[in-house]
Every structure is written in structure tokens, then in C-alpha cells.
Amino acid sequence: MKLGGLQKLTLLDFPGKTACTVFTVGCNFRCPFCHNASLVRGGVDEISLDEFFAFLKKRQGLLDGVCITGGEPTLHSDLEEFIAKIKELGYAVKLDTNGTAPDVLKSLVEKGLIDYVAMDIKNSRQKYLATSGVTKDLLGNIEESVKYLLEDHIPYEFRTTVVSPLHEKADFYDIGEWIKGTKNYFLQNFIDSGDLISDGMKGYEKEALEEFALVVQGFVPNVSIRGI
């Protein structure tokens, strides 16, 4: 595992848990709005596994969970071993993923290694490649992950970071139809972190986000907005 950062406390990222967030290095997407560009491209100051697990041991009894995000964690061949060590210390584990590795996702769930999944829905299926910044079509893998999560094997959420000019109202009709049946869907307004893949990205006004949410509510009753 290559770890590129550690947020020592979060009260928001893991529903119902007091947690920390660990960031893995590397991603198979190049979303132009990515706010962790240095993690995606590499070049960040890595933290060692020894340092990370020493931190977890000190926080036993104080933290409930660990959020594993990226980058894209499922790219790492030793992810399962990494999570198993976290679980041995008594922590619940949340995985953030782009859904491009459904076999990894299924294995982690079926082995009881993760407790919650947050999967990104980058955009409507028609605009997925452009929004994820890649040429290789991984939509079939992503659709498989969506289908698996919709079967309710594990608590999960879908979420979309909403960015101008990449998203428009019509996209949310397709997204709503795609994830129909999900229990939790979040729209996250884009915020410029200053560490982006591309320039020219901006967030939407509250009114536009509410309009997009209303579209999805035609398919998914529980839609919430973050970042306003």
C-alpha cells in the first residue's frame, strides 16, 4: 500500500462513526475536477504503514472507524491484507471507490472486511468517459458495481460531485434511472481545493443543485445535497 495522507479525525465521512481517513496514492481516472490531484499523479510525501498502524493503536477506544479513500484504493493488490490488519484492531472500515473493480469490491464485502461503501457516480453514462478523463471504457465494470450495491449486500451510498461545465440537468435523469432503488444518494457541490487536475471547473449555485436533486427524487426518494 502507498499511503499519501492521513486525516486524523472526521465526524462526517463515515455515517454514525467517529473516524479517521487514510488516502491511498494512485488512480485509474483523471477526473478534471479531482481535488486530490497530487494523490492521483503521485509525488506526495507518503506515510509509512508502521506510522499509520501506530496511530491506529494509539486511537483504539477513541475512534470507531477508518475511511479508506484515494486516489482509488482498489488498485492496490494488498488492499485486502491492509484492511484485515485494520479490522484486527477493532475498527469498522468504510471504502470509497469509483467502482471500476467490482471483483475486488465483492470479495471485500463477502469476506466481511468492509462495513460501508461510498461509490462515486461521476456522471450520466453517456458522459462518463469525458467526466472521468480516460479513454479506456470501464463503464461495464462500473455498472456491475452499481448493480451489486443495489442488491443491498452492505450499507452504501452513491454520490456525485456536481461540476460546471461537466454536469447539466439532463444528466440527472439518466443517473436517477440508473441508480433507481438506492436508499442514499448525495449531490456534492464542487469546491476548488487548489490541487486540481484541470482548470476552469466551478461549483453550482444552491438553486441549480436543488433543481438537479429534484430530478433524481423522481427515481430515488432520499436525495441530499452536501457543500452548500
C-alpha positions in Angstrom: 0.0 0.0 0.0 1.1 3.5 -0.8 -0.4 6.0 1.7 -0.4 9.6 0.8 -2.1 11.2 3.8 -4.0 10.8 7.0 -6.8 12.9 8.3 -6.8 12.1 12.0 -10.4 12.9 12.7 -13.6 13.1 10.7 -17.2 13.3 12.1 -18.7 13.4 8.6 -17.1 10.9 6.3 -18.3 7.7 8.0 -22.0 7.8 8.9 -22.6 7.2 12.6 -18.9 6.8 13.3 -16.0 8.8 14.7 -13.3 8.0 12.2 -10.0 8.9 10.6 -9.4 9.0 6.8 -6.4 7.5 5.1 -5.6 8.4 1.5 -4.1 5.9 -1.0 -1.8 7.0 -3.8 -2.7 6.4 -7.5 -5.9 6.4 -9.6 -7.1 5.0 -12.9 -9.2 8.1 -13.5 -8.2 11.6 -14.4 -11.3 13.5 -13.5 -10.6 17.1 -14.4 -12.3 18.3 -11.2 -10.4 15.9 -8.9 -9.4 17.8 -5.7 -6.6 15.3 -4.9 -4.5 15.7 -8.0 -1.2 15.1 -6.2 -2.5 11.7 -4.9 -3.6 10.8 -8.4 -0.4 11.7 -10.1 1.9 10.7 -7.3 4.7 12.9 -5.8 3.1 13.4 -2.4 5.0 12.7 0.8 4.0 9.2 1.7 3.4 7.9 5.2 4.6 4.5 6.2 2.4 1.6 7.2 4.2 1.4 10.5 3.3 5.1 11.2 -0.3 4.5 10.2 -0.8 1.4 12.3 1.0 3.0 15.3 -1.6 5.9 15.0 -4.5 3.4 15.0 -3.2 1.5 18.0 -3.0 4.8 20.0 -6.6 5.7 19.0 -8.2 2.4 20.0 -11.2 3.2 22.1 -11.3 6.7 20.8 -12.1 6.2 17.1 -14.7 3.8 15.8 -13.7 3.6 12.1 -11.3 4.1 9.3 -12.3 5.6 5.9 -10.1 4.4 3.1 -10.1 6.8 0.1 -7.8 7.9 -2.6 -6.9 8.0 -5.3 -8.6 4.7 -5.9 -7.9 2.1 -3.1 -8.9 -0.9 -5.2 -5.9 -0.5 -7.4 -3.6 -1.8 -4.6 -3.1 -5.6 -4.7 -2.5 -5.7 -0.9 -5.7 -3.8 0.0 -7.3 -6.9 1.5 -4.4 -7.6 3.7 -4.3 -3.9 4.7 -7.9 -3.8 5.7 -7.6 -7.1 7.6 -5.0 -5.6 9.8 -7.3 -2.6 10.5 -10.1 -4.9 11.4 -7.9 -6.9 13.7 -7.5 -3.6 15.7 -11.3 -3.5 16.1 -12.2 -0.7 13.7 -15.1 -0.5 11.3 -14.0 0.2 7.7 -15.5 2.4 5.0 -14.3 2.1 1.4 -14.5 5.0 -1.1 -14.3 3.7 -4.7 -15.0 4.6 -8.3 -16.4 1.2 -8.9 -14.0 0.1 -11.6 -13.0 -3.1 -9.7 -16.3 -5.0 -9.0 -14.5 -8.2 -8.2 -12.4 -6.5 -5.5 -15.5 -4.9 -4.1 -17.4 -8.1 -4.0 -14.5 -10.0 -2.4 -14.1 -7.4 0.4 -17.8 -7.5 1.1 -18.2 -11.2 1.1 -15.2 -11.7 3.4 -16.7 -9.2 5.9 -13.7 -6.8 5.6 -15.7 -3.6 4.9 -18.7 -2.2 6.7 -19.8 0.7 4.4 -19.2 1.7 0.8 -19.3 5.1 -0.8 -19.3 4.9 -4.6 -18.9 7.8 -7.0 -21.3 8.2 -9.8 -19.3 10.5 -12.0 -22.0 11.5 -14.4 -24.6 10.1 -16.8 -23.5 7.0 -18.6 -23.3 8.9 -21.9 -20.7 11.4 -20.5 -18.8 9.0 -18.2 -15.6 8.8 -20.2 -15.3 12.6 -20.6 -16.0 13.2 -16.9 -13.6 10.6 -15.7 -10.8 11.9 -18.0 -9.9 8.5 -19.5 -10.1 6.8 -22.9 -10.5 3.2 -21.7 -14.2 2.3 -21.4 -14.7 1.0 -17.9 -18.4 1.6 -17.8 -19.2 -2.1 -17.8 -17.2 -2.6 -14.6 -18.9 0.4 -13.0 -22.4 -0.8 -14.0 -21.5 -4.2 -12.4 -20.5 -2.4 -9.1 -23.7 -0.4 -9.1 -25.8 -3.5 -9.7 -24.1 -5.3 -6.8 -24.6 -2.5 -4.4 -28.2 -2.1 -5.3 -28.7 -5.7 -4.2 -28.1 -4.5 -0.6 -25.2 -6.7 0.4 -23.7 -3.9 2.5 -24.7 -0.4 3.7 -23.7 2.0 1.0 -24.2 5.4 -0.7 -23.9 6.7 -4.2 -22.6 10.3 -4.6 -21.9 12.7 -7.5 -19.7 15.7 -7.3 -21.5 18.3 -9.4 -19.3 20.5 -11.5 -19.8 23.2 -14.1 -19.4 22.8 -17.0 -19.5 18.9 -16.8 -23.0 18.4 -15.5 -26.4 19.6 -16.7 -29.9 18.9 -15.7 -30.4 16.2 -18.4 -27.6 14.1 -16.9 -29.5 13.6 -13.6 -32.4 11.9 -15.4 -30.0 9.2 -16.6 -28.3 9.0 -13.2 -31.7 8.7 -11.4 -32.9 5.9 -13.7 -29.5 4.1 -13.3 -29.5 4.0 -9.5 -33.2 3.6 -9.0 -33.8 1.7 -5.8 -30.9 3.1 -3.9 -31.5 4.3 -0.4 -29.0 7.1 -0.2 -27.8 9.5 -2.9 -25.8 12.6 -2.4 -25.0 15.6 -4.6 -21.7 17.1 -3.6 -21.1 20.7 -4.8 -17.6 21.1 -6.3 -15.2 23.1 -4.2 -11.8 24.2 -5.6 -9.1 22.7 -3.4 -6.3 24.4 -5.3 -4.9 21.0 -6.3 -6.9 20.1 -9.4 -6.3 18.1 -12.5 -7.6 20.8 -14.8 -8.6 24.5 -14.6 -11.9 26.0 -15.5 -14.0 24.0 -13.0 -16.5 25.6 -10.7 -19.5 24.7 -8.5 -23.1 25.5 -8.9 -25.4 27.9 -7.1 -27.8 26.3 -4.5 -30.8 26.8 -6.7 -29.3 24.7 -9.5 -28.3 21.9 -7.1 -31.8 21.8 -5.7 -33.1 21.5 -9.3 -30.8 18.6 -10.0 -31.8 16.9 -6.8 -35.5 17.3 -7.6 -34.9 15.4 -10.9 -33.3 12.5 -9.1 -36.0 12.4 -6.5 -38.3 11.2 -9.2 -36.3 7.9 -9.0 -34.7 8.0 -5.6 -36.7 9.4 -2.6 -33.7 10.1 -0.3 -31.5 12.7 -2.1 -29.3 15.1 -0.1 -27.0 17.9 -1.0 -23.6 18.5 0.5 -21.4 21.5 0.3 -24.0 24.4 0.4 
